[in-house]
Amino acid sequence: MHATMDLETPPLPLLPRTPEEGARRIALSFLDQAAAAFPRLQDPADTEALHDYRVALRRLRSCLRAYRPVLGGSPGKKLLRRLRRLAQATGPGRDLEVQMEWLRAQAKHLAASHRAGLTWMVQQLEGQMPAALHQVRDHLEEEFPVLEQGLRQSLSVYRTEVHLDPRAEPPSFGAVTAGILREQVDELAAHLSRIADEDDETEAHEARICGKRLRYLLEPLLEELPAAAPLVKRLKGLQEVLGDLHDAHVLETGLAAATVRAATDRYAGLFVLAIQEAPDPQALRAARRGAVENGLIALGRLNRARRDRLFRKLHEDWLGGRAADFLAELRSVIEP
């Protein structure tokens, strides 16, 4: 039989409901969050709109991924691809904002002779921002209304079976979620156990994604699972440390590439100056000085120190078996 959900009915409690209904109600709540943030993106003064929209799409994708086995092929692949494109389009703009915020905060830690590198790097990132925001707006204006309509239609109606024999009663949404939770906790534990050192960007990144998925799985259920609140809070702390560590890894790569570009530009200019019939000695000295590269290297040192501090905190709180008790508690927070 087909079931059409009454979206005016209070959504709690979710755990005793069928898996099909519980998953759809949570997915629709995330879609509502994205739809609420969507018009705010047109307001340049709303600095949190992009973040809120991006997080809502991530939560929605994570929900649909986690509950895919009980959603019966709904939403379809075309809608899921559209959702993925929109979520990915929001990434570059937000990443640029995060990098510029950290870089500007380093001005007080730099010698005056190194601030040329900071100015140059921020200008480079600012130059990339219009294209990143344009990409977001283009995708949003064209695709989000279509995506929202398609997802609402797909998620609001589903086919279900009614079992009159109590021995054939299917598992509840809570039981299904408990199984998903255990699988995700095991995945997080595996990635944490494989983080070898400060340079292990891949495993740290995967652990961050696992922690985020666990948060997104539990947060809609906190009213029914008050014992999960401190666990979600600690997961958020893990996500923040791993997120900052990821930002440090990404920025180090960016600073290295920027230093190469700055040096290439400087030597090209130095060549032009040097082959002139009567080179300007002062201009030659300035070109040889490499103030921008020296500033970028100074920023690289500050960023490396940040990376190392973050890894020490990660190691002290989460690695080497230190998270075993927490992970065990997390695995059993939902009684199947």
C-alpha positions as CSV (number, residue, x, y, z in Angstrom):
1,M,0.0,0.0,0.0
2,H,1.0,3.6,-0.5
3,A,1.4,5.9,2.6
4,T,1.2,9.6,2.3
5,M,2.7,11.3,5.4
6,D,0.6,13.9,7.3
7,L,3.3,16.6,7.6
8,E,1.2,18.6,10.0
9,T,1.4,15.8,12.6
10,P,4.0,16.5,15.3
11,P,7.1,14.4,14.3
12,L,7.9,13.0,17.7
13,P,8.4,10.3,18.7
14,L,10.4,9.0,15.8
15,L,12.1,5.9,17.2
16,P,9.0,3.7,17.3
17,R,7.9,4.6,13.8
18,T,8.6,2.5,10.7
19,P,12.1,3.0,9.2
20,E,10.5,4.3,6.0
21,E,8.6,7.0,7.8
22,G,11.3,8.0,10.3
23,A,14.0,8.4,7.6
24,R,11.7,10.5,5.4
25,R,10.6,12.8,8.2
26,I,14.2,13.5,9.1
27,A,15.2,14.1,5.5
28,L,12.3,16.5,5.0
29,S,13.3,18.4,8.1
30,F,16.8,18.9,6.6
31,L,15.2,19.9,3.3
32,D,13.1,22.5,5.2
33,Q,16.4,23.9,6.7
34,A,17.9,24.3,3.2
35,A,14.8,25.9,1.9
36,A,14.7,28.4,4.7
37,A,18.4,29.4,4.1
38,F,17.9,29.6,0.3
39,P,16.4,33.1,0.0
40,R,18.9,34.4,2.6
41,L,21.7,33.8,0.1
42,Q,20.5,36.9,-1.9
43,D,21.3,39.1,1.1
44,P,25.0,40.2,1.0
45,A,24.7,41.3,4.6
46,D,23.7,37.8,5.8
47,T,27.2,36.3,6.4
48,E,25.8,33.0,7.8
49,A,23.4,32.2,4.9
50,L,25.9,30.2,2.9
51,H,27.1,28.3,5.9
52,D,23.5,27.4,7.0
53,Y,22.6,26.4,3.5
54,R,25.7,24.3,3.1
55,V,25.2,22.5,6.4
56,A,21.5,21.7,5.6
57,L,22.5,20.1,2.3
58,R,25.2,18.1,4.0
59,R,22.8,16.9,6.6
60,L,20.3,15.9,4.0
61,R,22.9,14.0,1.9
62,S,24.1,12.2,5.0
63,C,20.6,11.2,6.0
64,L,19.8,9.9,2.5
65,R,23.0,8.0,2.4
66,A,22.6,6.4,5.9
67,Y,19.0,5.3,5.3
68,R,19.3,4.4,1.7
69,P,18.5,0.7,2.3
70,V,15.1,1.6,3.8
71,L,14.1,4.4,1.3
72,G,13.3,1.9,-1.4
73,G,15.3,3.6,-4.2
74,S,13.7,7.0,-3.3
75,P,14.9,9.6,-4.1
76,G,16.1,8.6,-7.6
77,K,19.6,8.8,-8.9
78,K,18.9,11.9,-10.9
79,L,17.8,13.8,-7.8
80,L,20.7,12.5,-5.8
81,R,23.2,13.7,-8.4
82,R,21.6,17.1,-8.4
83,L,21.8,17.3,-4.7
84,R,25.5,16.3,-4.8
85,R,26.2,19.0,-7.4
86,L,24.6,21.7,-5.3
87,A,26.4,20.6,-2.1
88,Q,29.7,20.5,-3.8
89,A,29.1,24.0,-5.4
90,T,29.0,25.5,-1.9
91,G,32.4,24.2,-0.9
92,P,34.9,26.5,-2.5
93,G,33.3,29.7,-1.3
94,R,33.1,28.6,2.3
95,D,36.7,27.3,2.2
96,L,38.0,30.6,0.9
97,E,36.1,32.4,3.7
98,V,37.7,30.2,6.3
99,Q,41.2,30.6,4.9
100,M,41.0,34.4,4.7
101,E,39.6,34.6,8.3
102,W,42.6,32.7,9.6
103,L,45.1,34.6,7.5
104,R,43.9,38.0,8.6
105,A,44.1,36.9,12.2
106,Q,47.9,36.3,11.8
107,A,48.8,39.9,11.0
108,K,49.7,40.5,14.7
109,H,52.1,37.6,14.7
110,L,54.0,38.7,11.6
111,A,57.0,41.0,11.4
112,A,56.4,44.1,9.3
113,S,58.7,42.8,6.6
114,H,56.5,39.7,6.2
115,R,53.2,41.4,5.9
116,A,53.6,41.9,2.1
117,G,53.1,38.1,1.9
118,L,49.9,38.2,3.9
119,T,48.5,41.1,1.8
120,W,49.4,39.2,-1.4
121,M,47.9,35.9,-0.3
122,V,44.6,37.5,0.9
123,Q,44.3,39.4,-2.4
124,Q,44.8,36.1,-4.3
125,L,42.0,34.5,-2.3
126,E,39.7,37.5,-2.6
127,G,40.2,37.4,-6.4
128,Q,38.9,33.8,-6.4
129,M,35.8,34.6,-4.3
130,P,33.6,36.2,-7.0
131,A,33.9,33.2,-9.3
132,A,33.1,30.8,-6.3
133,L,30.0,32.8,-5.3
134,H,28.9,33.1,-8.9
135,Q,29.1,29.3,-9.2
136,V,27.0,28.9,-6.1
137,R,24.3,31.4,-7.2
138,D,24.2,29.9,-10.8
139,H,23.6,26.4,-9.4
140,L,21.1,27.6,-6.8
141,E,18.9,29.8,-9.0
142,E,18.6,27.1,-11.6
143,E,18.6,23.9,-9.7
144,F,17.5,24.3,-6.1
145,P,13.8,24.9,-6.7
146,V,13.6,21.9,-9.0
147,L,15.5,19.8,-6.5
148,E,13.3,20.9,-3.6
149,Q,10.1,20.1,-5.5
150,G,11.4,16.7,-6.6
151,L,12.7,15.7,-3.2
152,R,9.4,16.7,-1.5
153,Q,7.4,14.7,-3.9
154,S,9.7,11.7,-3.6
155,L,10.0,11.7,0.2
156,S,6.4,12.5,1.2
157,V,4.9,9.3,-0.3
158,Y,6.1,5.7,0.0
159,R,5.0,2.1,-0.4
160,T,4.8,0.0,2.7
161,E,3.7,-3.5,3.8
162,V,1.3,-4.2,6.7
163,H,2.1,-7.4,8.6
164,L,-0.9,-8.9,10.5
165,D,1.2,-11.7,11.9
166,P,3.1,-10.2,14.9
167,R,5.9,-12.7,14.4
168,A,6.6,-11.0,11.1
169,E,6.7,-7.5,12.5
170,P,9.5,-5.4,10.8
171,P,12.1,-3.6,12.9
172,S,11.4,-0.1,14.1
173,F,13.1,3.1,12.9
174,G,15.0,3.0,16.2
175,A,16.3,-0.5,15.6
176,V,17.4,0.3,12.1
177,T,19.1,3.5,13.3
178,A,20.9,1.6,16.1
179,G,22.4,-0.7,13.5
180,I,23.5,2.2,11.3
181,L,25.0,3.8,14.4
182,R,27.1,0.8,15.3
183,E,28.4,0.5,11.7
184,Q,29.4,4.2,11.7
185,V,31.1,4.0,15.1
186,D,33.1,1.1,13.9
187,E,34.1,3.0,10.8
188,L,35.2,6.0,12.9
189,A,37.2,3.8,15.2
190,A,39.0,2.2,12.3
191,H,40.0,5.6,10.8
192,L,41.1,7.0,14.2
193,S,43.3,3.9,14.7
194,R,45.0,4.4,11.3
195,I,46.0,8.1,11.9
196,A,49.8,7.7,12.1
197,D,51.1,11.3,12.5
198,E,50.6,15.0,11.7
199,D,51.0,14.3,8.0
200,D,48.3,11.7,7.8
201,E,45.8,13.9,6.0
202,T,43.8,11.2,4.4
203,E,42.8,9.2,7.5
204,A,42.2,12.4,9.5
205,H,39.9,13.6,6.8
206,E,38.0,10.3,6.7
207,A,37.7,10.3,10.5
208,R,36.3,13.9,10.3
209,I,33.6,12.8,7.8
210,C,32.7,9.8,10.0
211,G,32.3,12.0,13.1
212,K,30.2,14.4,11.2
213,R,27.9,11.6,9.9
214,L,27.4,10.3,13.4
215,R,26.4,13.8,14.6
216,Y,24.0,14.2,11.8
217,L,22.5,10.8,12.6
218,L,22.0,11.5,16.3
219,E,21.1,15.2,16.4
220,P,17.5,14.8,15.1
221,L,16.9,12.3,17.9
222,L,18.2,14.2,20.9
223,E,14.7,14.9,22.3
224,E,14.1,11.2,22.5
225,L,17.7,10.3,23.4
226,P,18.8,12.8,26.1
227,A,21.7,10.5,27.0
228,A,23.1,11.2,23.5
229,A,23.5,15.0,24.1
230,P,27.0,14.8,25.8
231,L,28.1,12.3,23.2
232,V,27.1,14.6,20.4
233,K,28.9,17.5,22.1
234,R,32.1,15.4,22.2
235,L,31.6,14.4,18.6
236,K,31.3,18.1,17.7
237,G,34.6,18.7,19.6
238,L,36.3,16.0,17.5
239,Q,34.8,17.5,14.3
240,E,36.2,20.9,15.2
241,V,39.7,19.6,15.9
242,L,39.7,17.5,12.7
243,G,38.1,20.3,10.7
244,D,40.8,22.8,11.8
245,L,43.5,20.2,11.1
246,H,42.0,19.7,7.6
247,D,42.0,23.5,7.0
248,A,45.7,23.6,8.1
249,H,46.6,20.8,5.6
250,V,44.7,22.5,2.8
251,L,46.2,25.9,3.6
252,E,49.8,24.5,3.7
253,T,49.3,23.1,0.2
254,G,47.9,26.5,-1.0
255,L,50.7,28.4,0.6
256,A,53.3,26.2,-1.1
257,A,51.7,26.7,-4.5
258,A,51.4,30.4,-3.8
259,T,55.1,30.7,-3.0
260,V,56.0,29.1,-6.3
261,R,53.7,31.5,-8.2
262,A,55.0,34.5,-6.4
263,A,58.6,33.5,-7.0
264,T,57.9,32.9,-10.7
265,D,56.2,36.3,-11.1
266,R,59.1,38.0,-9.3
267,Y,61.8,36.3,-11.3
268,A,59.9,37.2,-14.5
269,G,59.9,40.8,-13.4
270,L,63.5,40.6,-12.4
271,F,64.5,39.3,-15.8
272,V,62.7,42.2,-17.5
273,L,64.4,44.7,-15.2
274,A,67.8,43.2,-15.6
275,I,68.0,43.1,-19.4
276,Q,67.2,46.8,-19.7
277,E,70.0,49.0,-21.0
278,A,70.2,50.9,-17.7
279,P,68.5,48.9,-15.0
280,D,67.2,50.8,-11.9
281,P,69.4,49.6,-9.0
282,Q,66.7,50.3,-6.4
283,A,64.1,48.3,-8.4
284,L,66.6,45.5,-8.9
285,R,67.2,45.3,-5.1
286,A,63.5,45.3,-4.4
287,A,62.9,42.5,-7.0
288,R,65.7,40.4,-5.5
289,R,64.4,40.8,-2.0
290,G,61.5,38.4,-2.3
291,A,59.3,40.1,0.3
292,V,56.2,38.3,-0.7
293,E,57.8,34.8,-0.7
294,N,59.4,35.5,2.7
295,G,56.0,36.5,4.1
296,L,54.3,33.4,2.6
297,I,57.0,31.2,4.2
298,A,56.4,33.0,7.6
299,L,52.7,32.2,7.2
300,G,53.6,28.6,6.4
301,R,55.5,28.4,9.7
302,L,52.6,29.7,11.7
303,N,50.2,27.4,9.9
304,R,52.6,24.4,10.6
305,A,52.7,25.3,14.3
306,R,48.9,25.4,14.2
307,R,48.8,22.0,12.6
308,D,51.1,20.5,15.2
309,R,49.1,21.9,18.1
310,L,45.9,20.5,16.7
311,F,47.5,17.0,16.2
312,R,48.8,17.0,19.8
313,K,45.2,17.7,21.0
314,L,43.8,15.0,18.7
315,H,46.4,12.5,20.0
316,E,45.8,13.4,23.7
317,D,42.0,13.0,23.4
318,W,41.3,10.5,20.7
319,L,44.2,8.4,19.5
320,G,46.1,5.4,21.0
321,G,42.9,3.8,22.4
322,R,41.9,6.9,24.4
323,A,38.5,7.1,22.8
324,A,37.6,3.4,23.4
325,D,35.2,4.0,26.3
326,F,33.5,6.9,24.5
327,L,33.0,4.8,21.4
328,A,31.6,1.9,23.4
329,E,29.1,4.3,25.0
330,L,28.2,5.7,21.6
331,R,27.6,2.3,20.1
332,S,24.9,1.5,22.7
333,V,23.2,4.9,23.1
334,I,20.2,3.6,21.0
335,E,18.6,0.4,22.4
336,P,17.5,-1.7,19.4
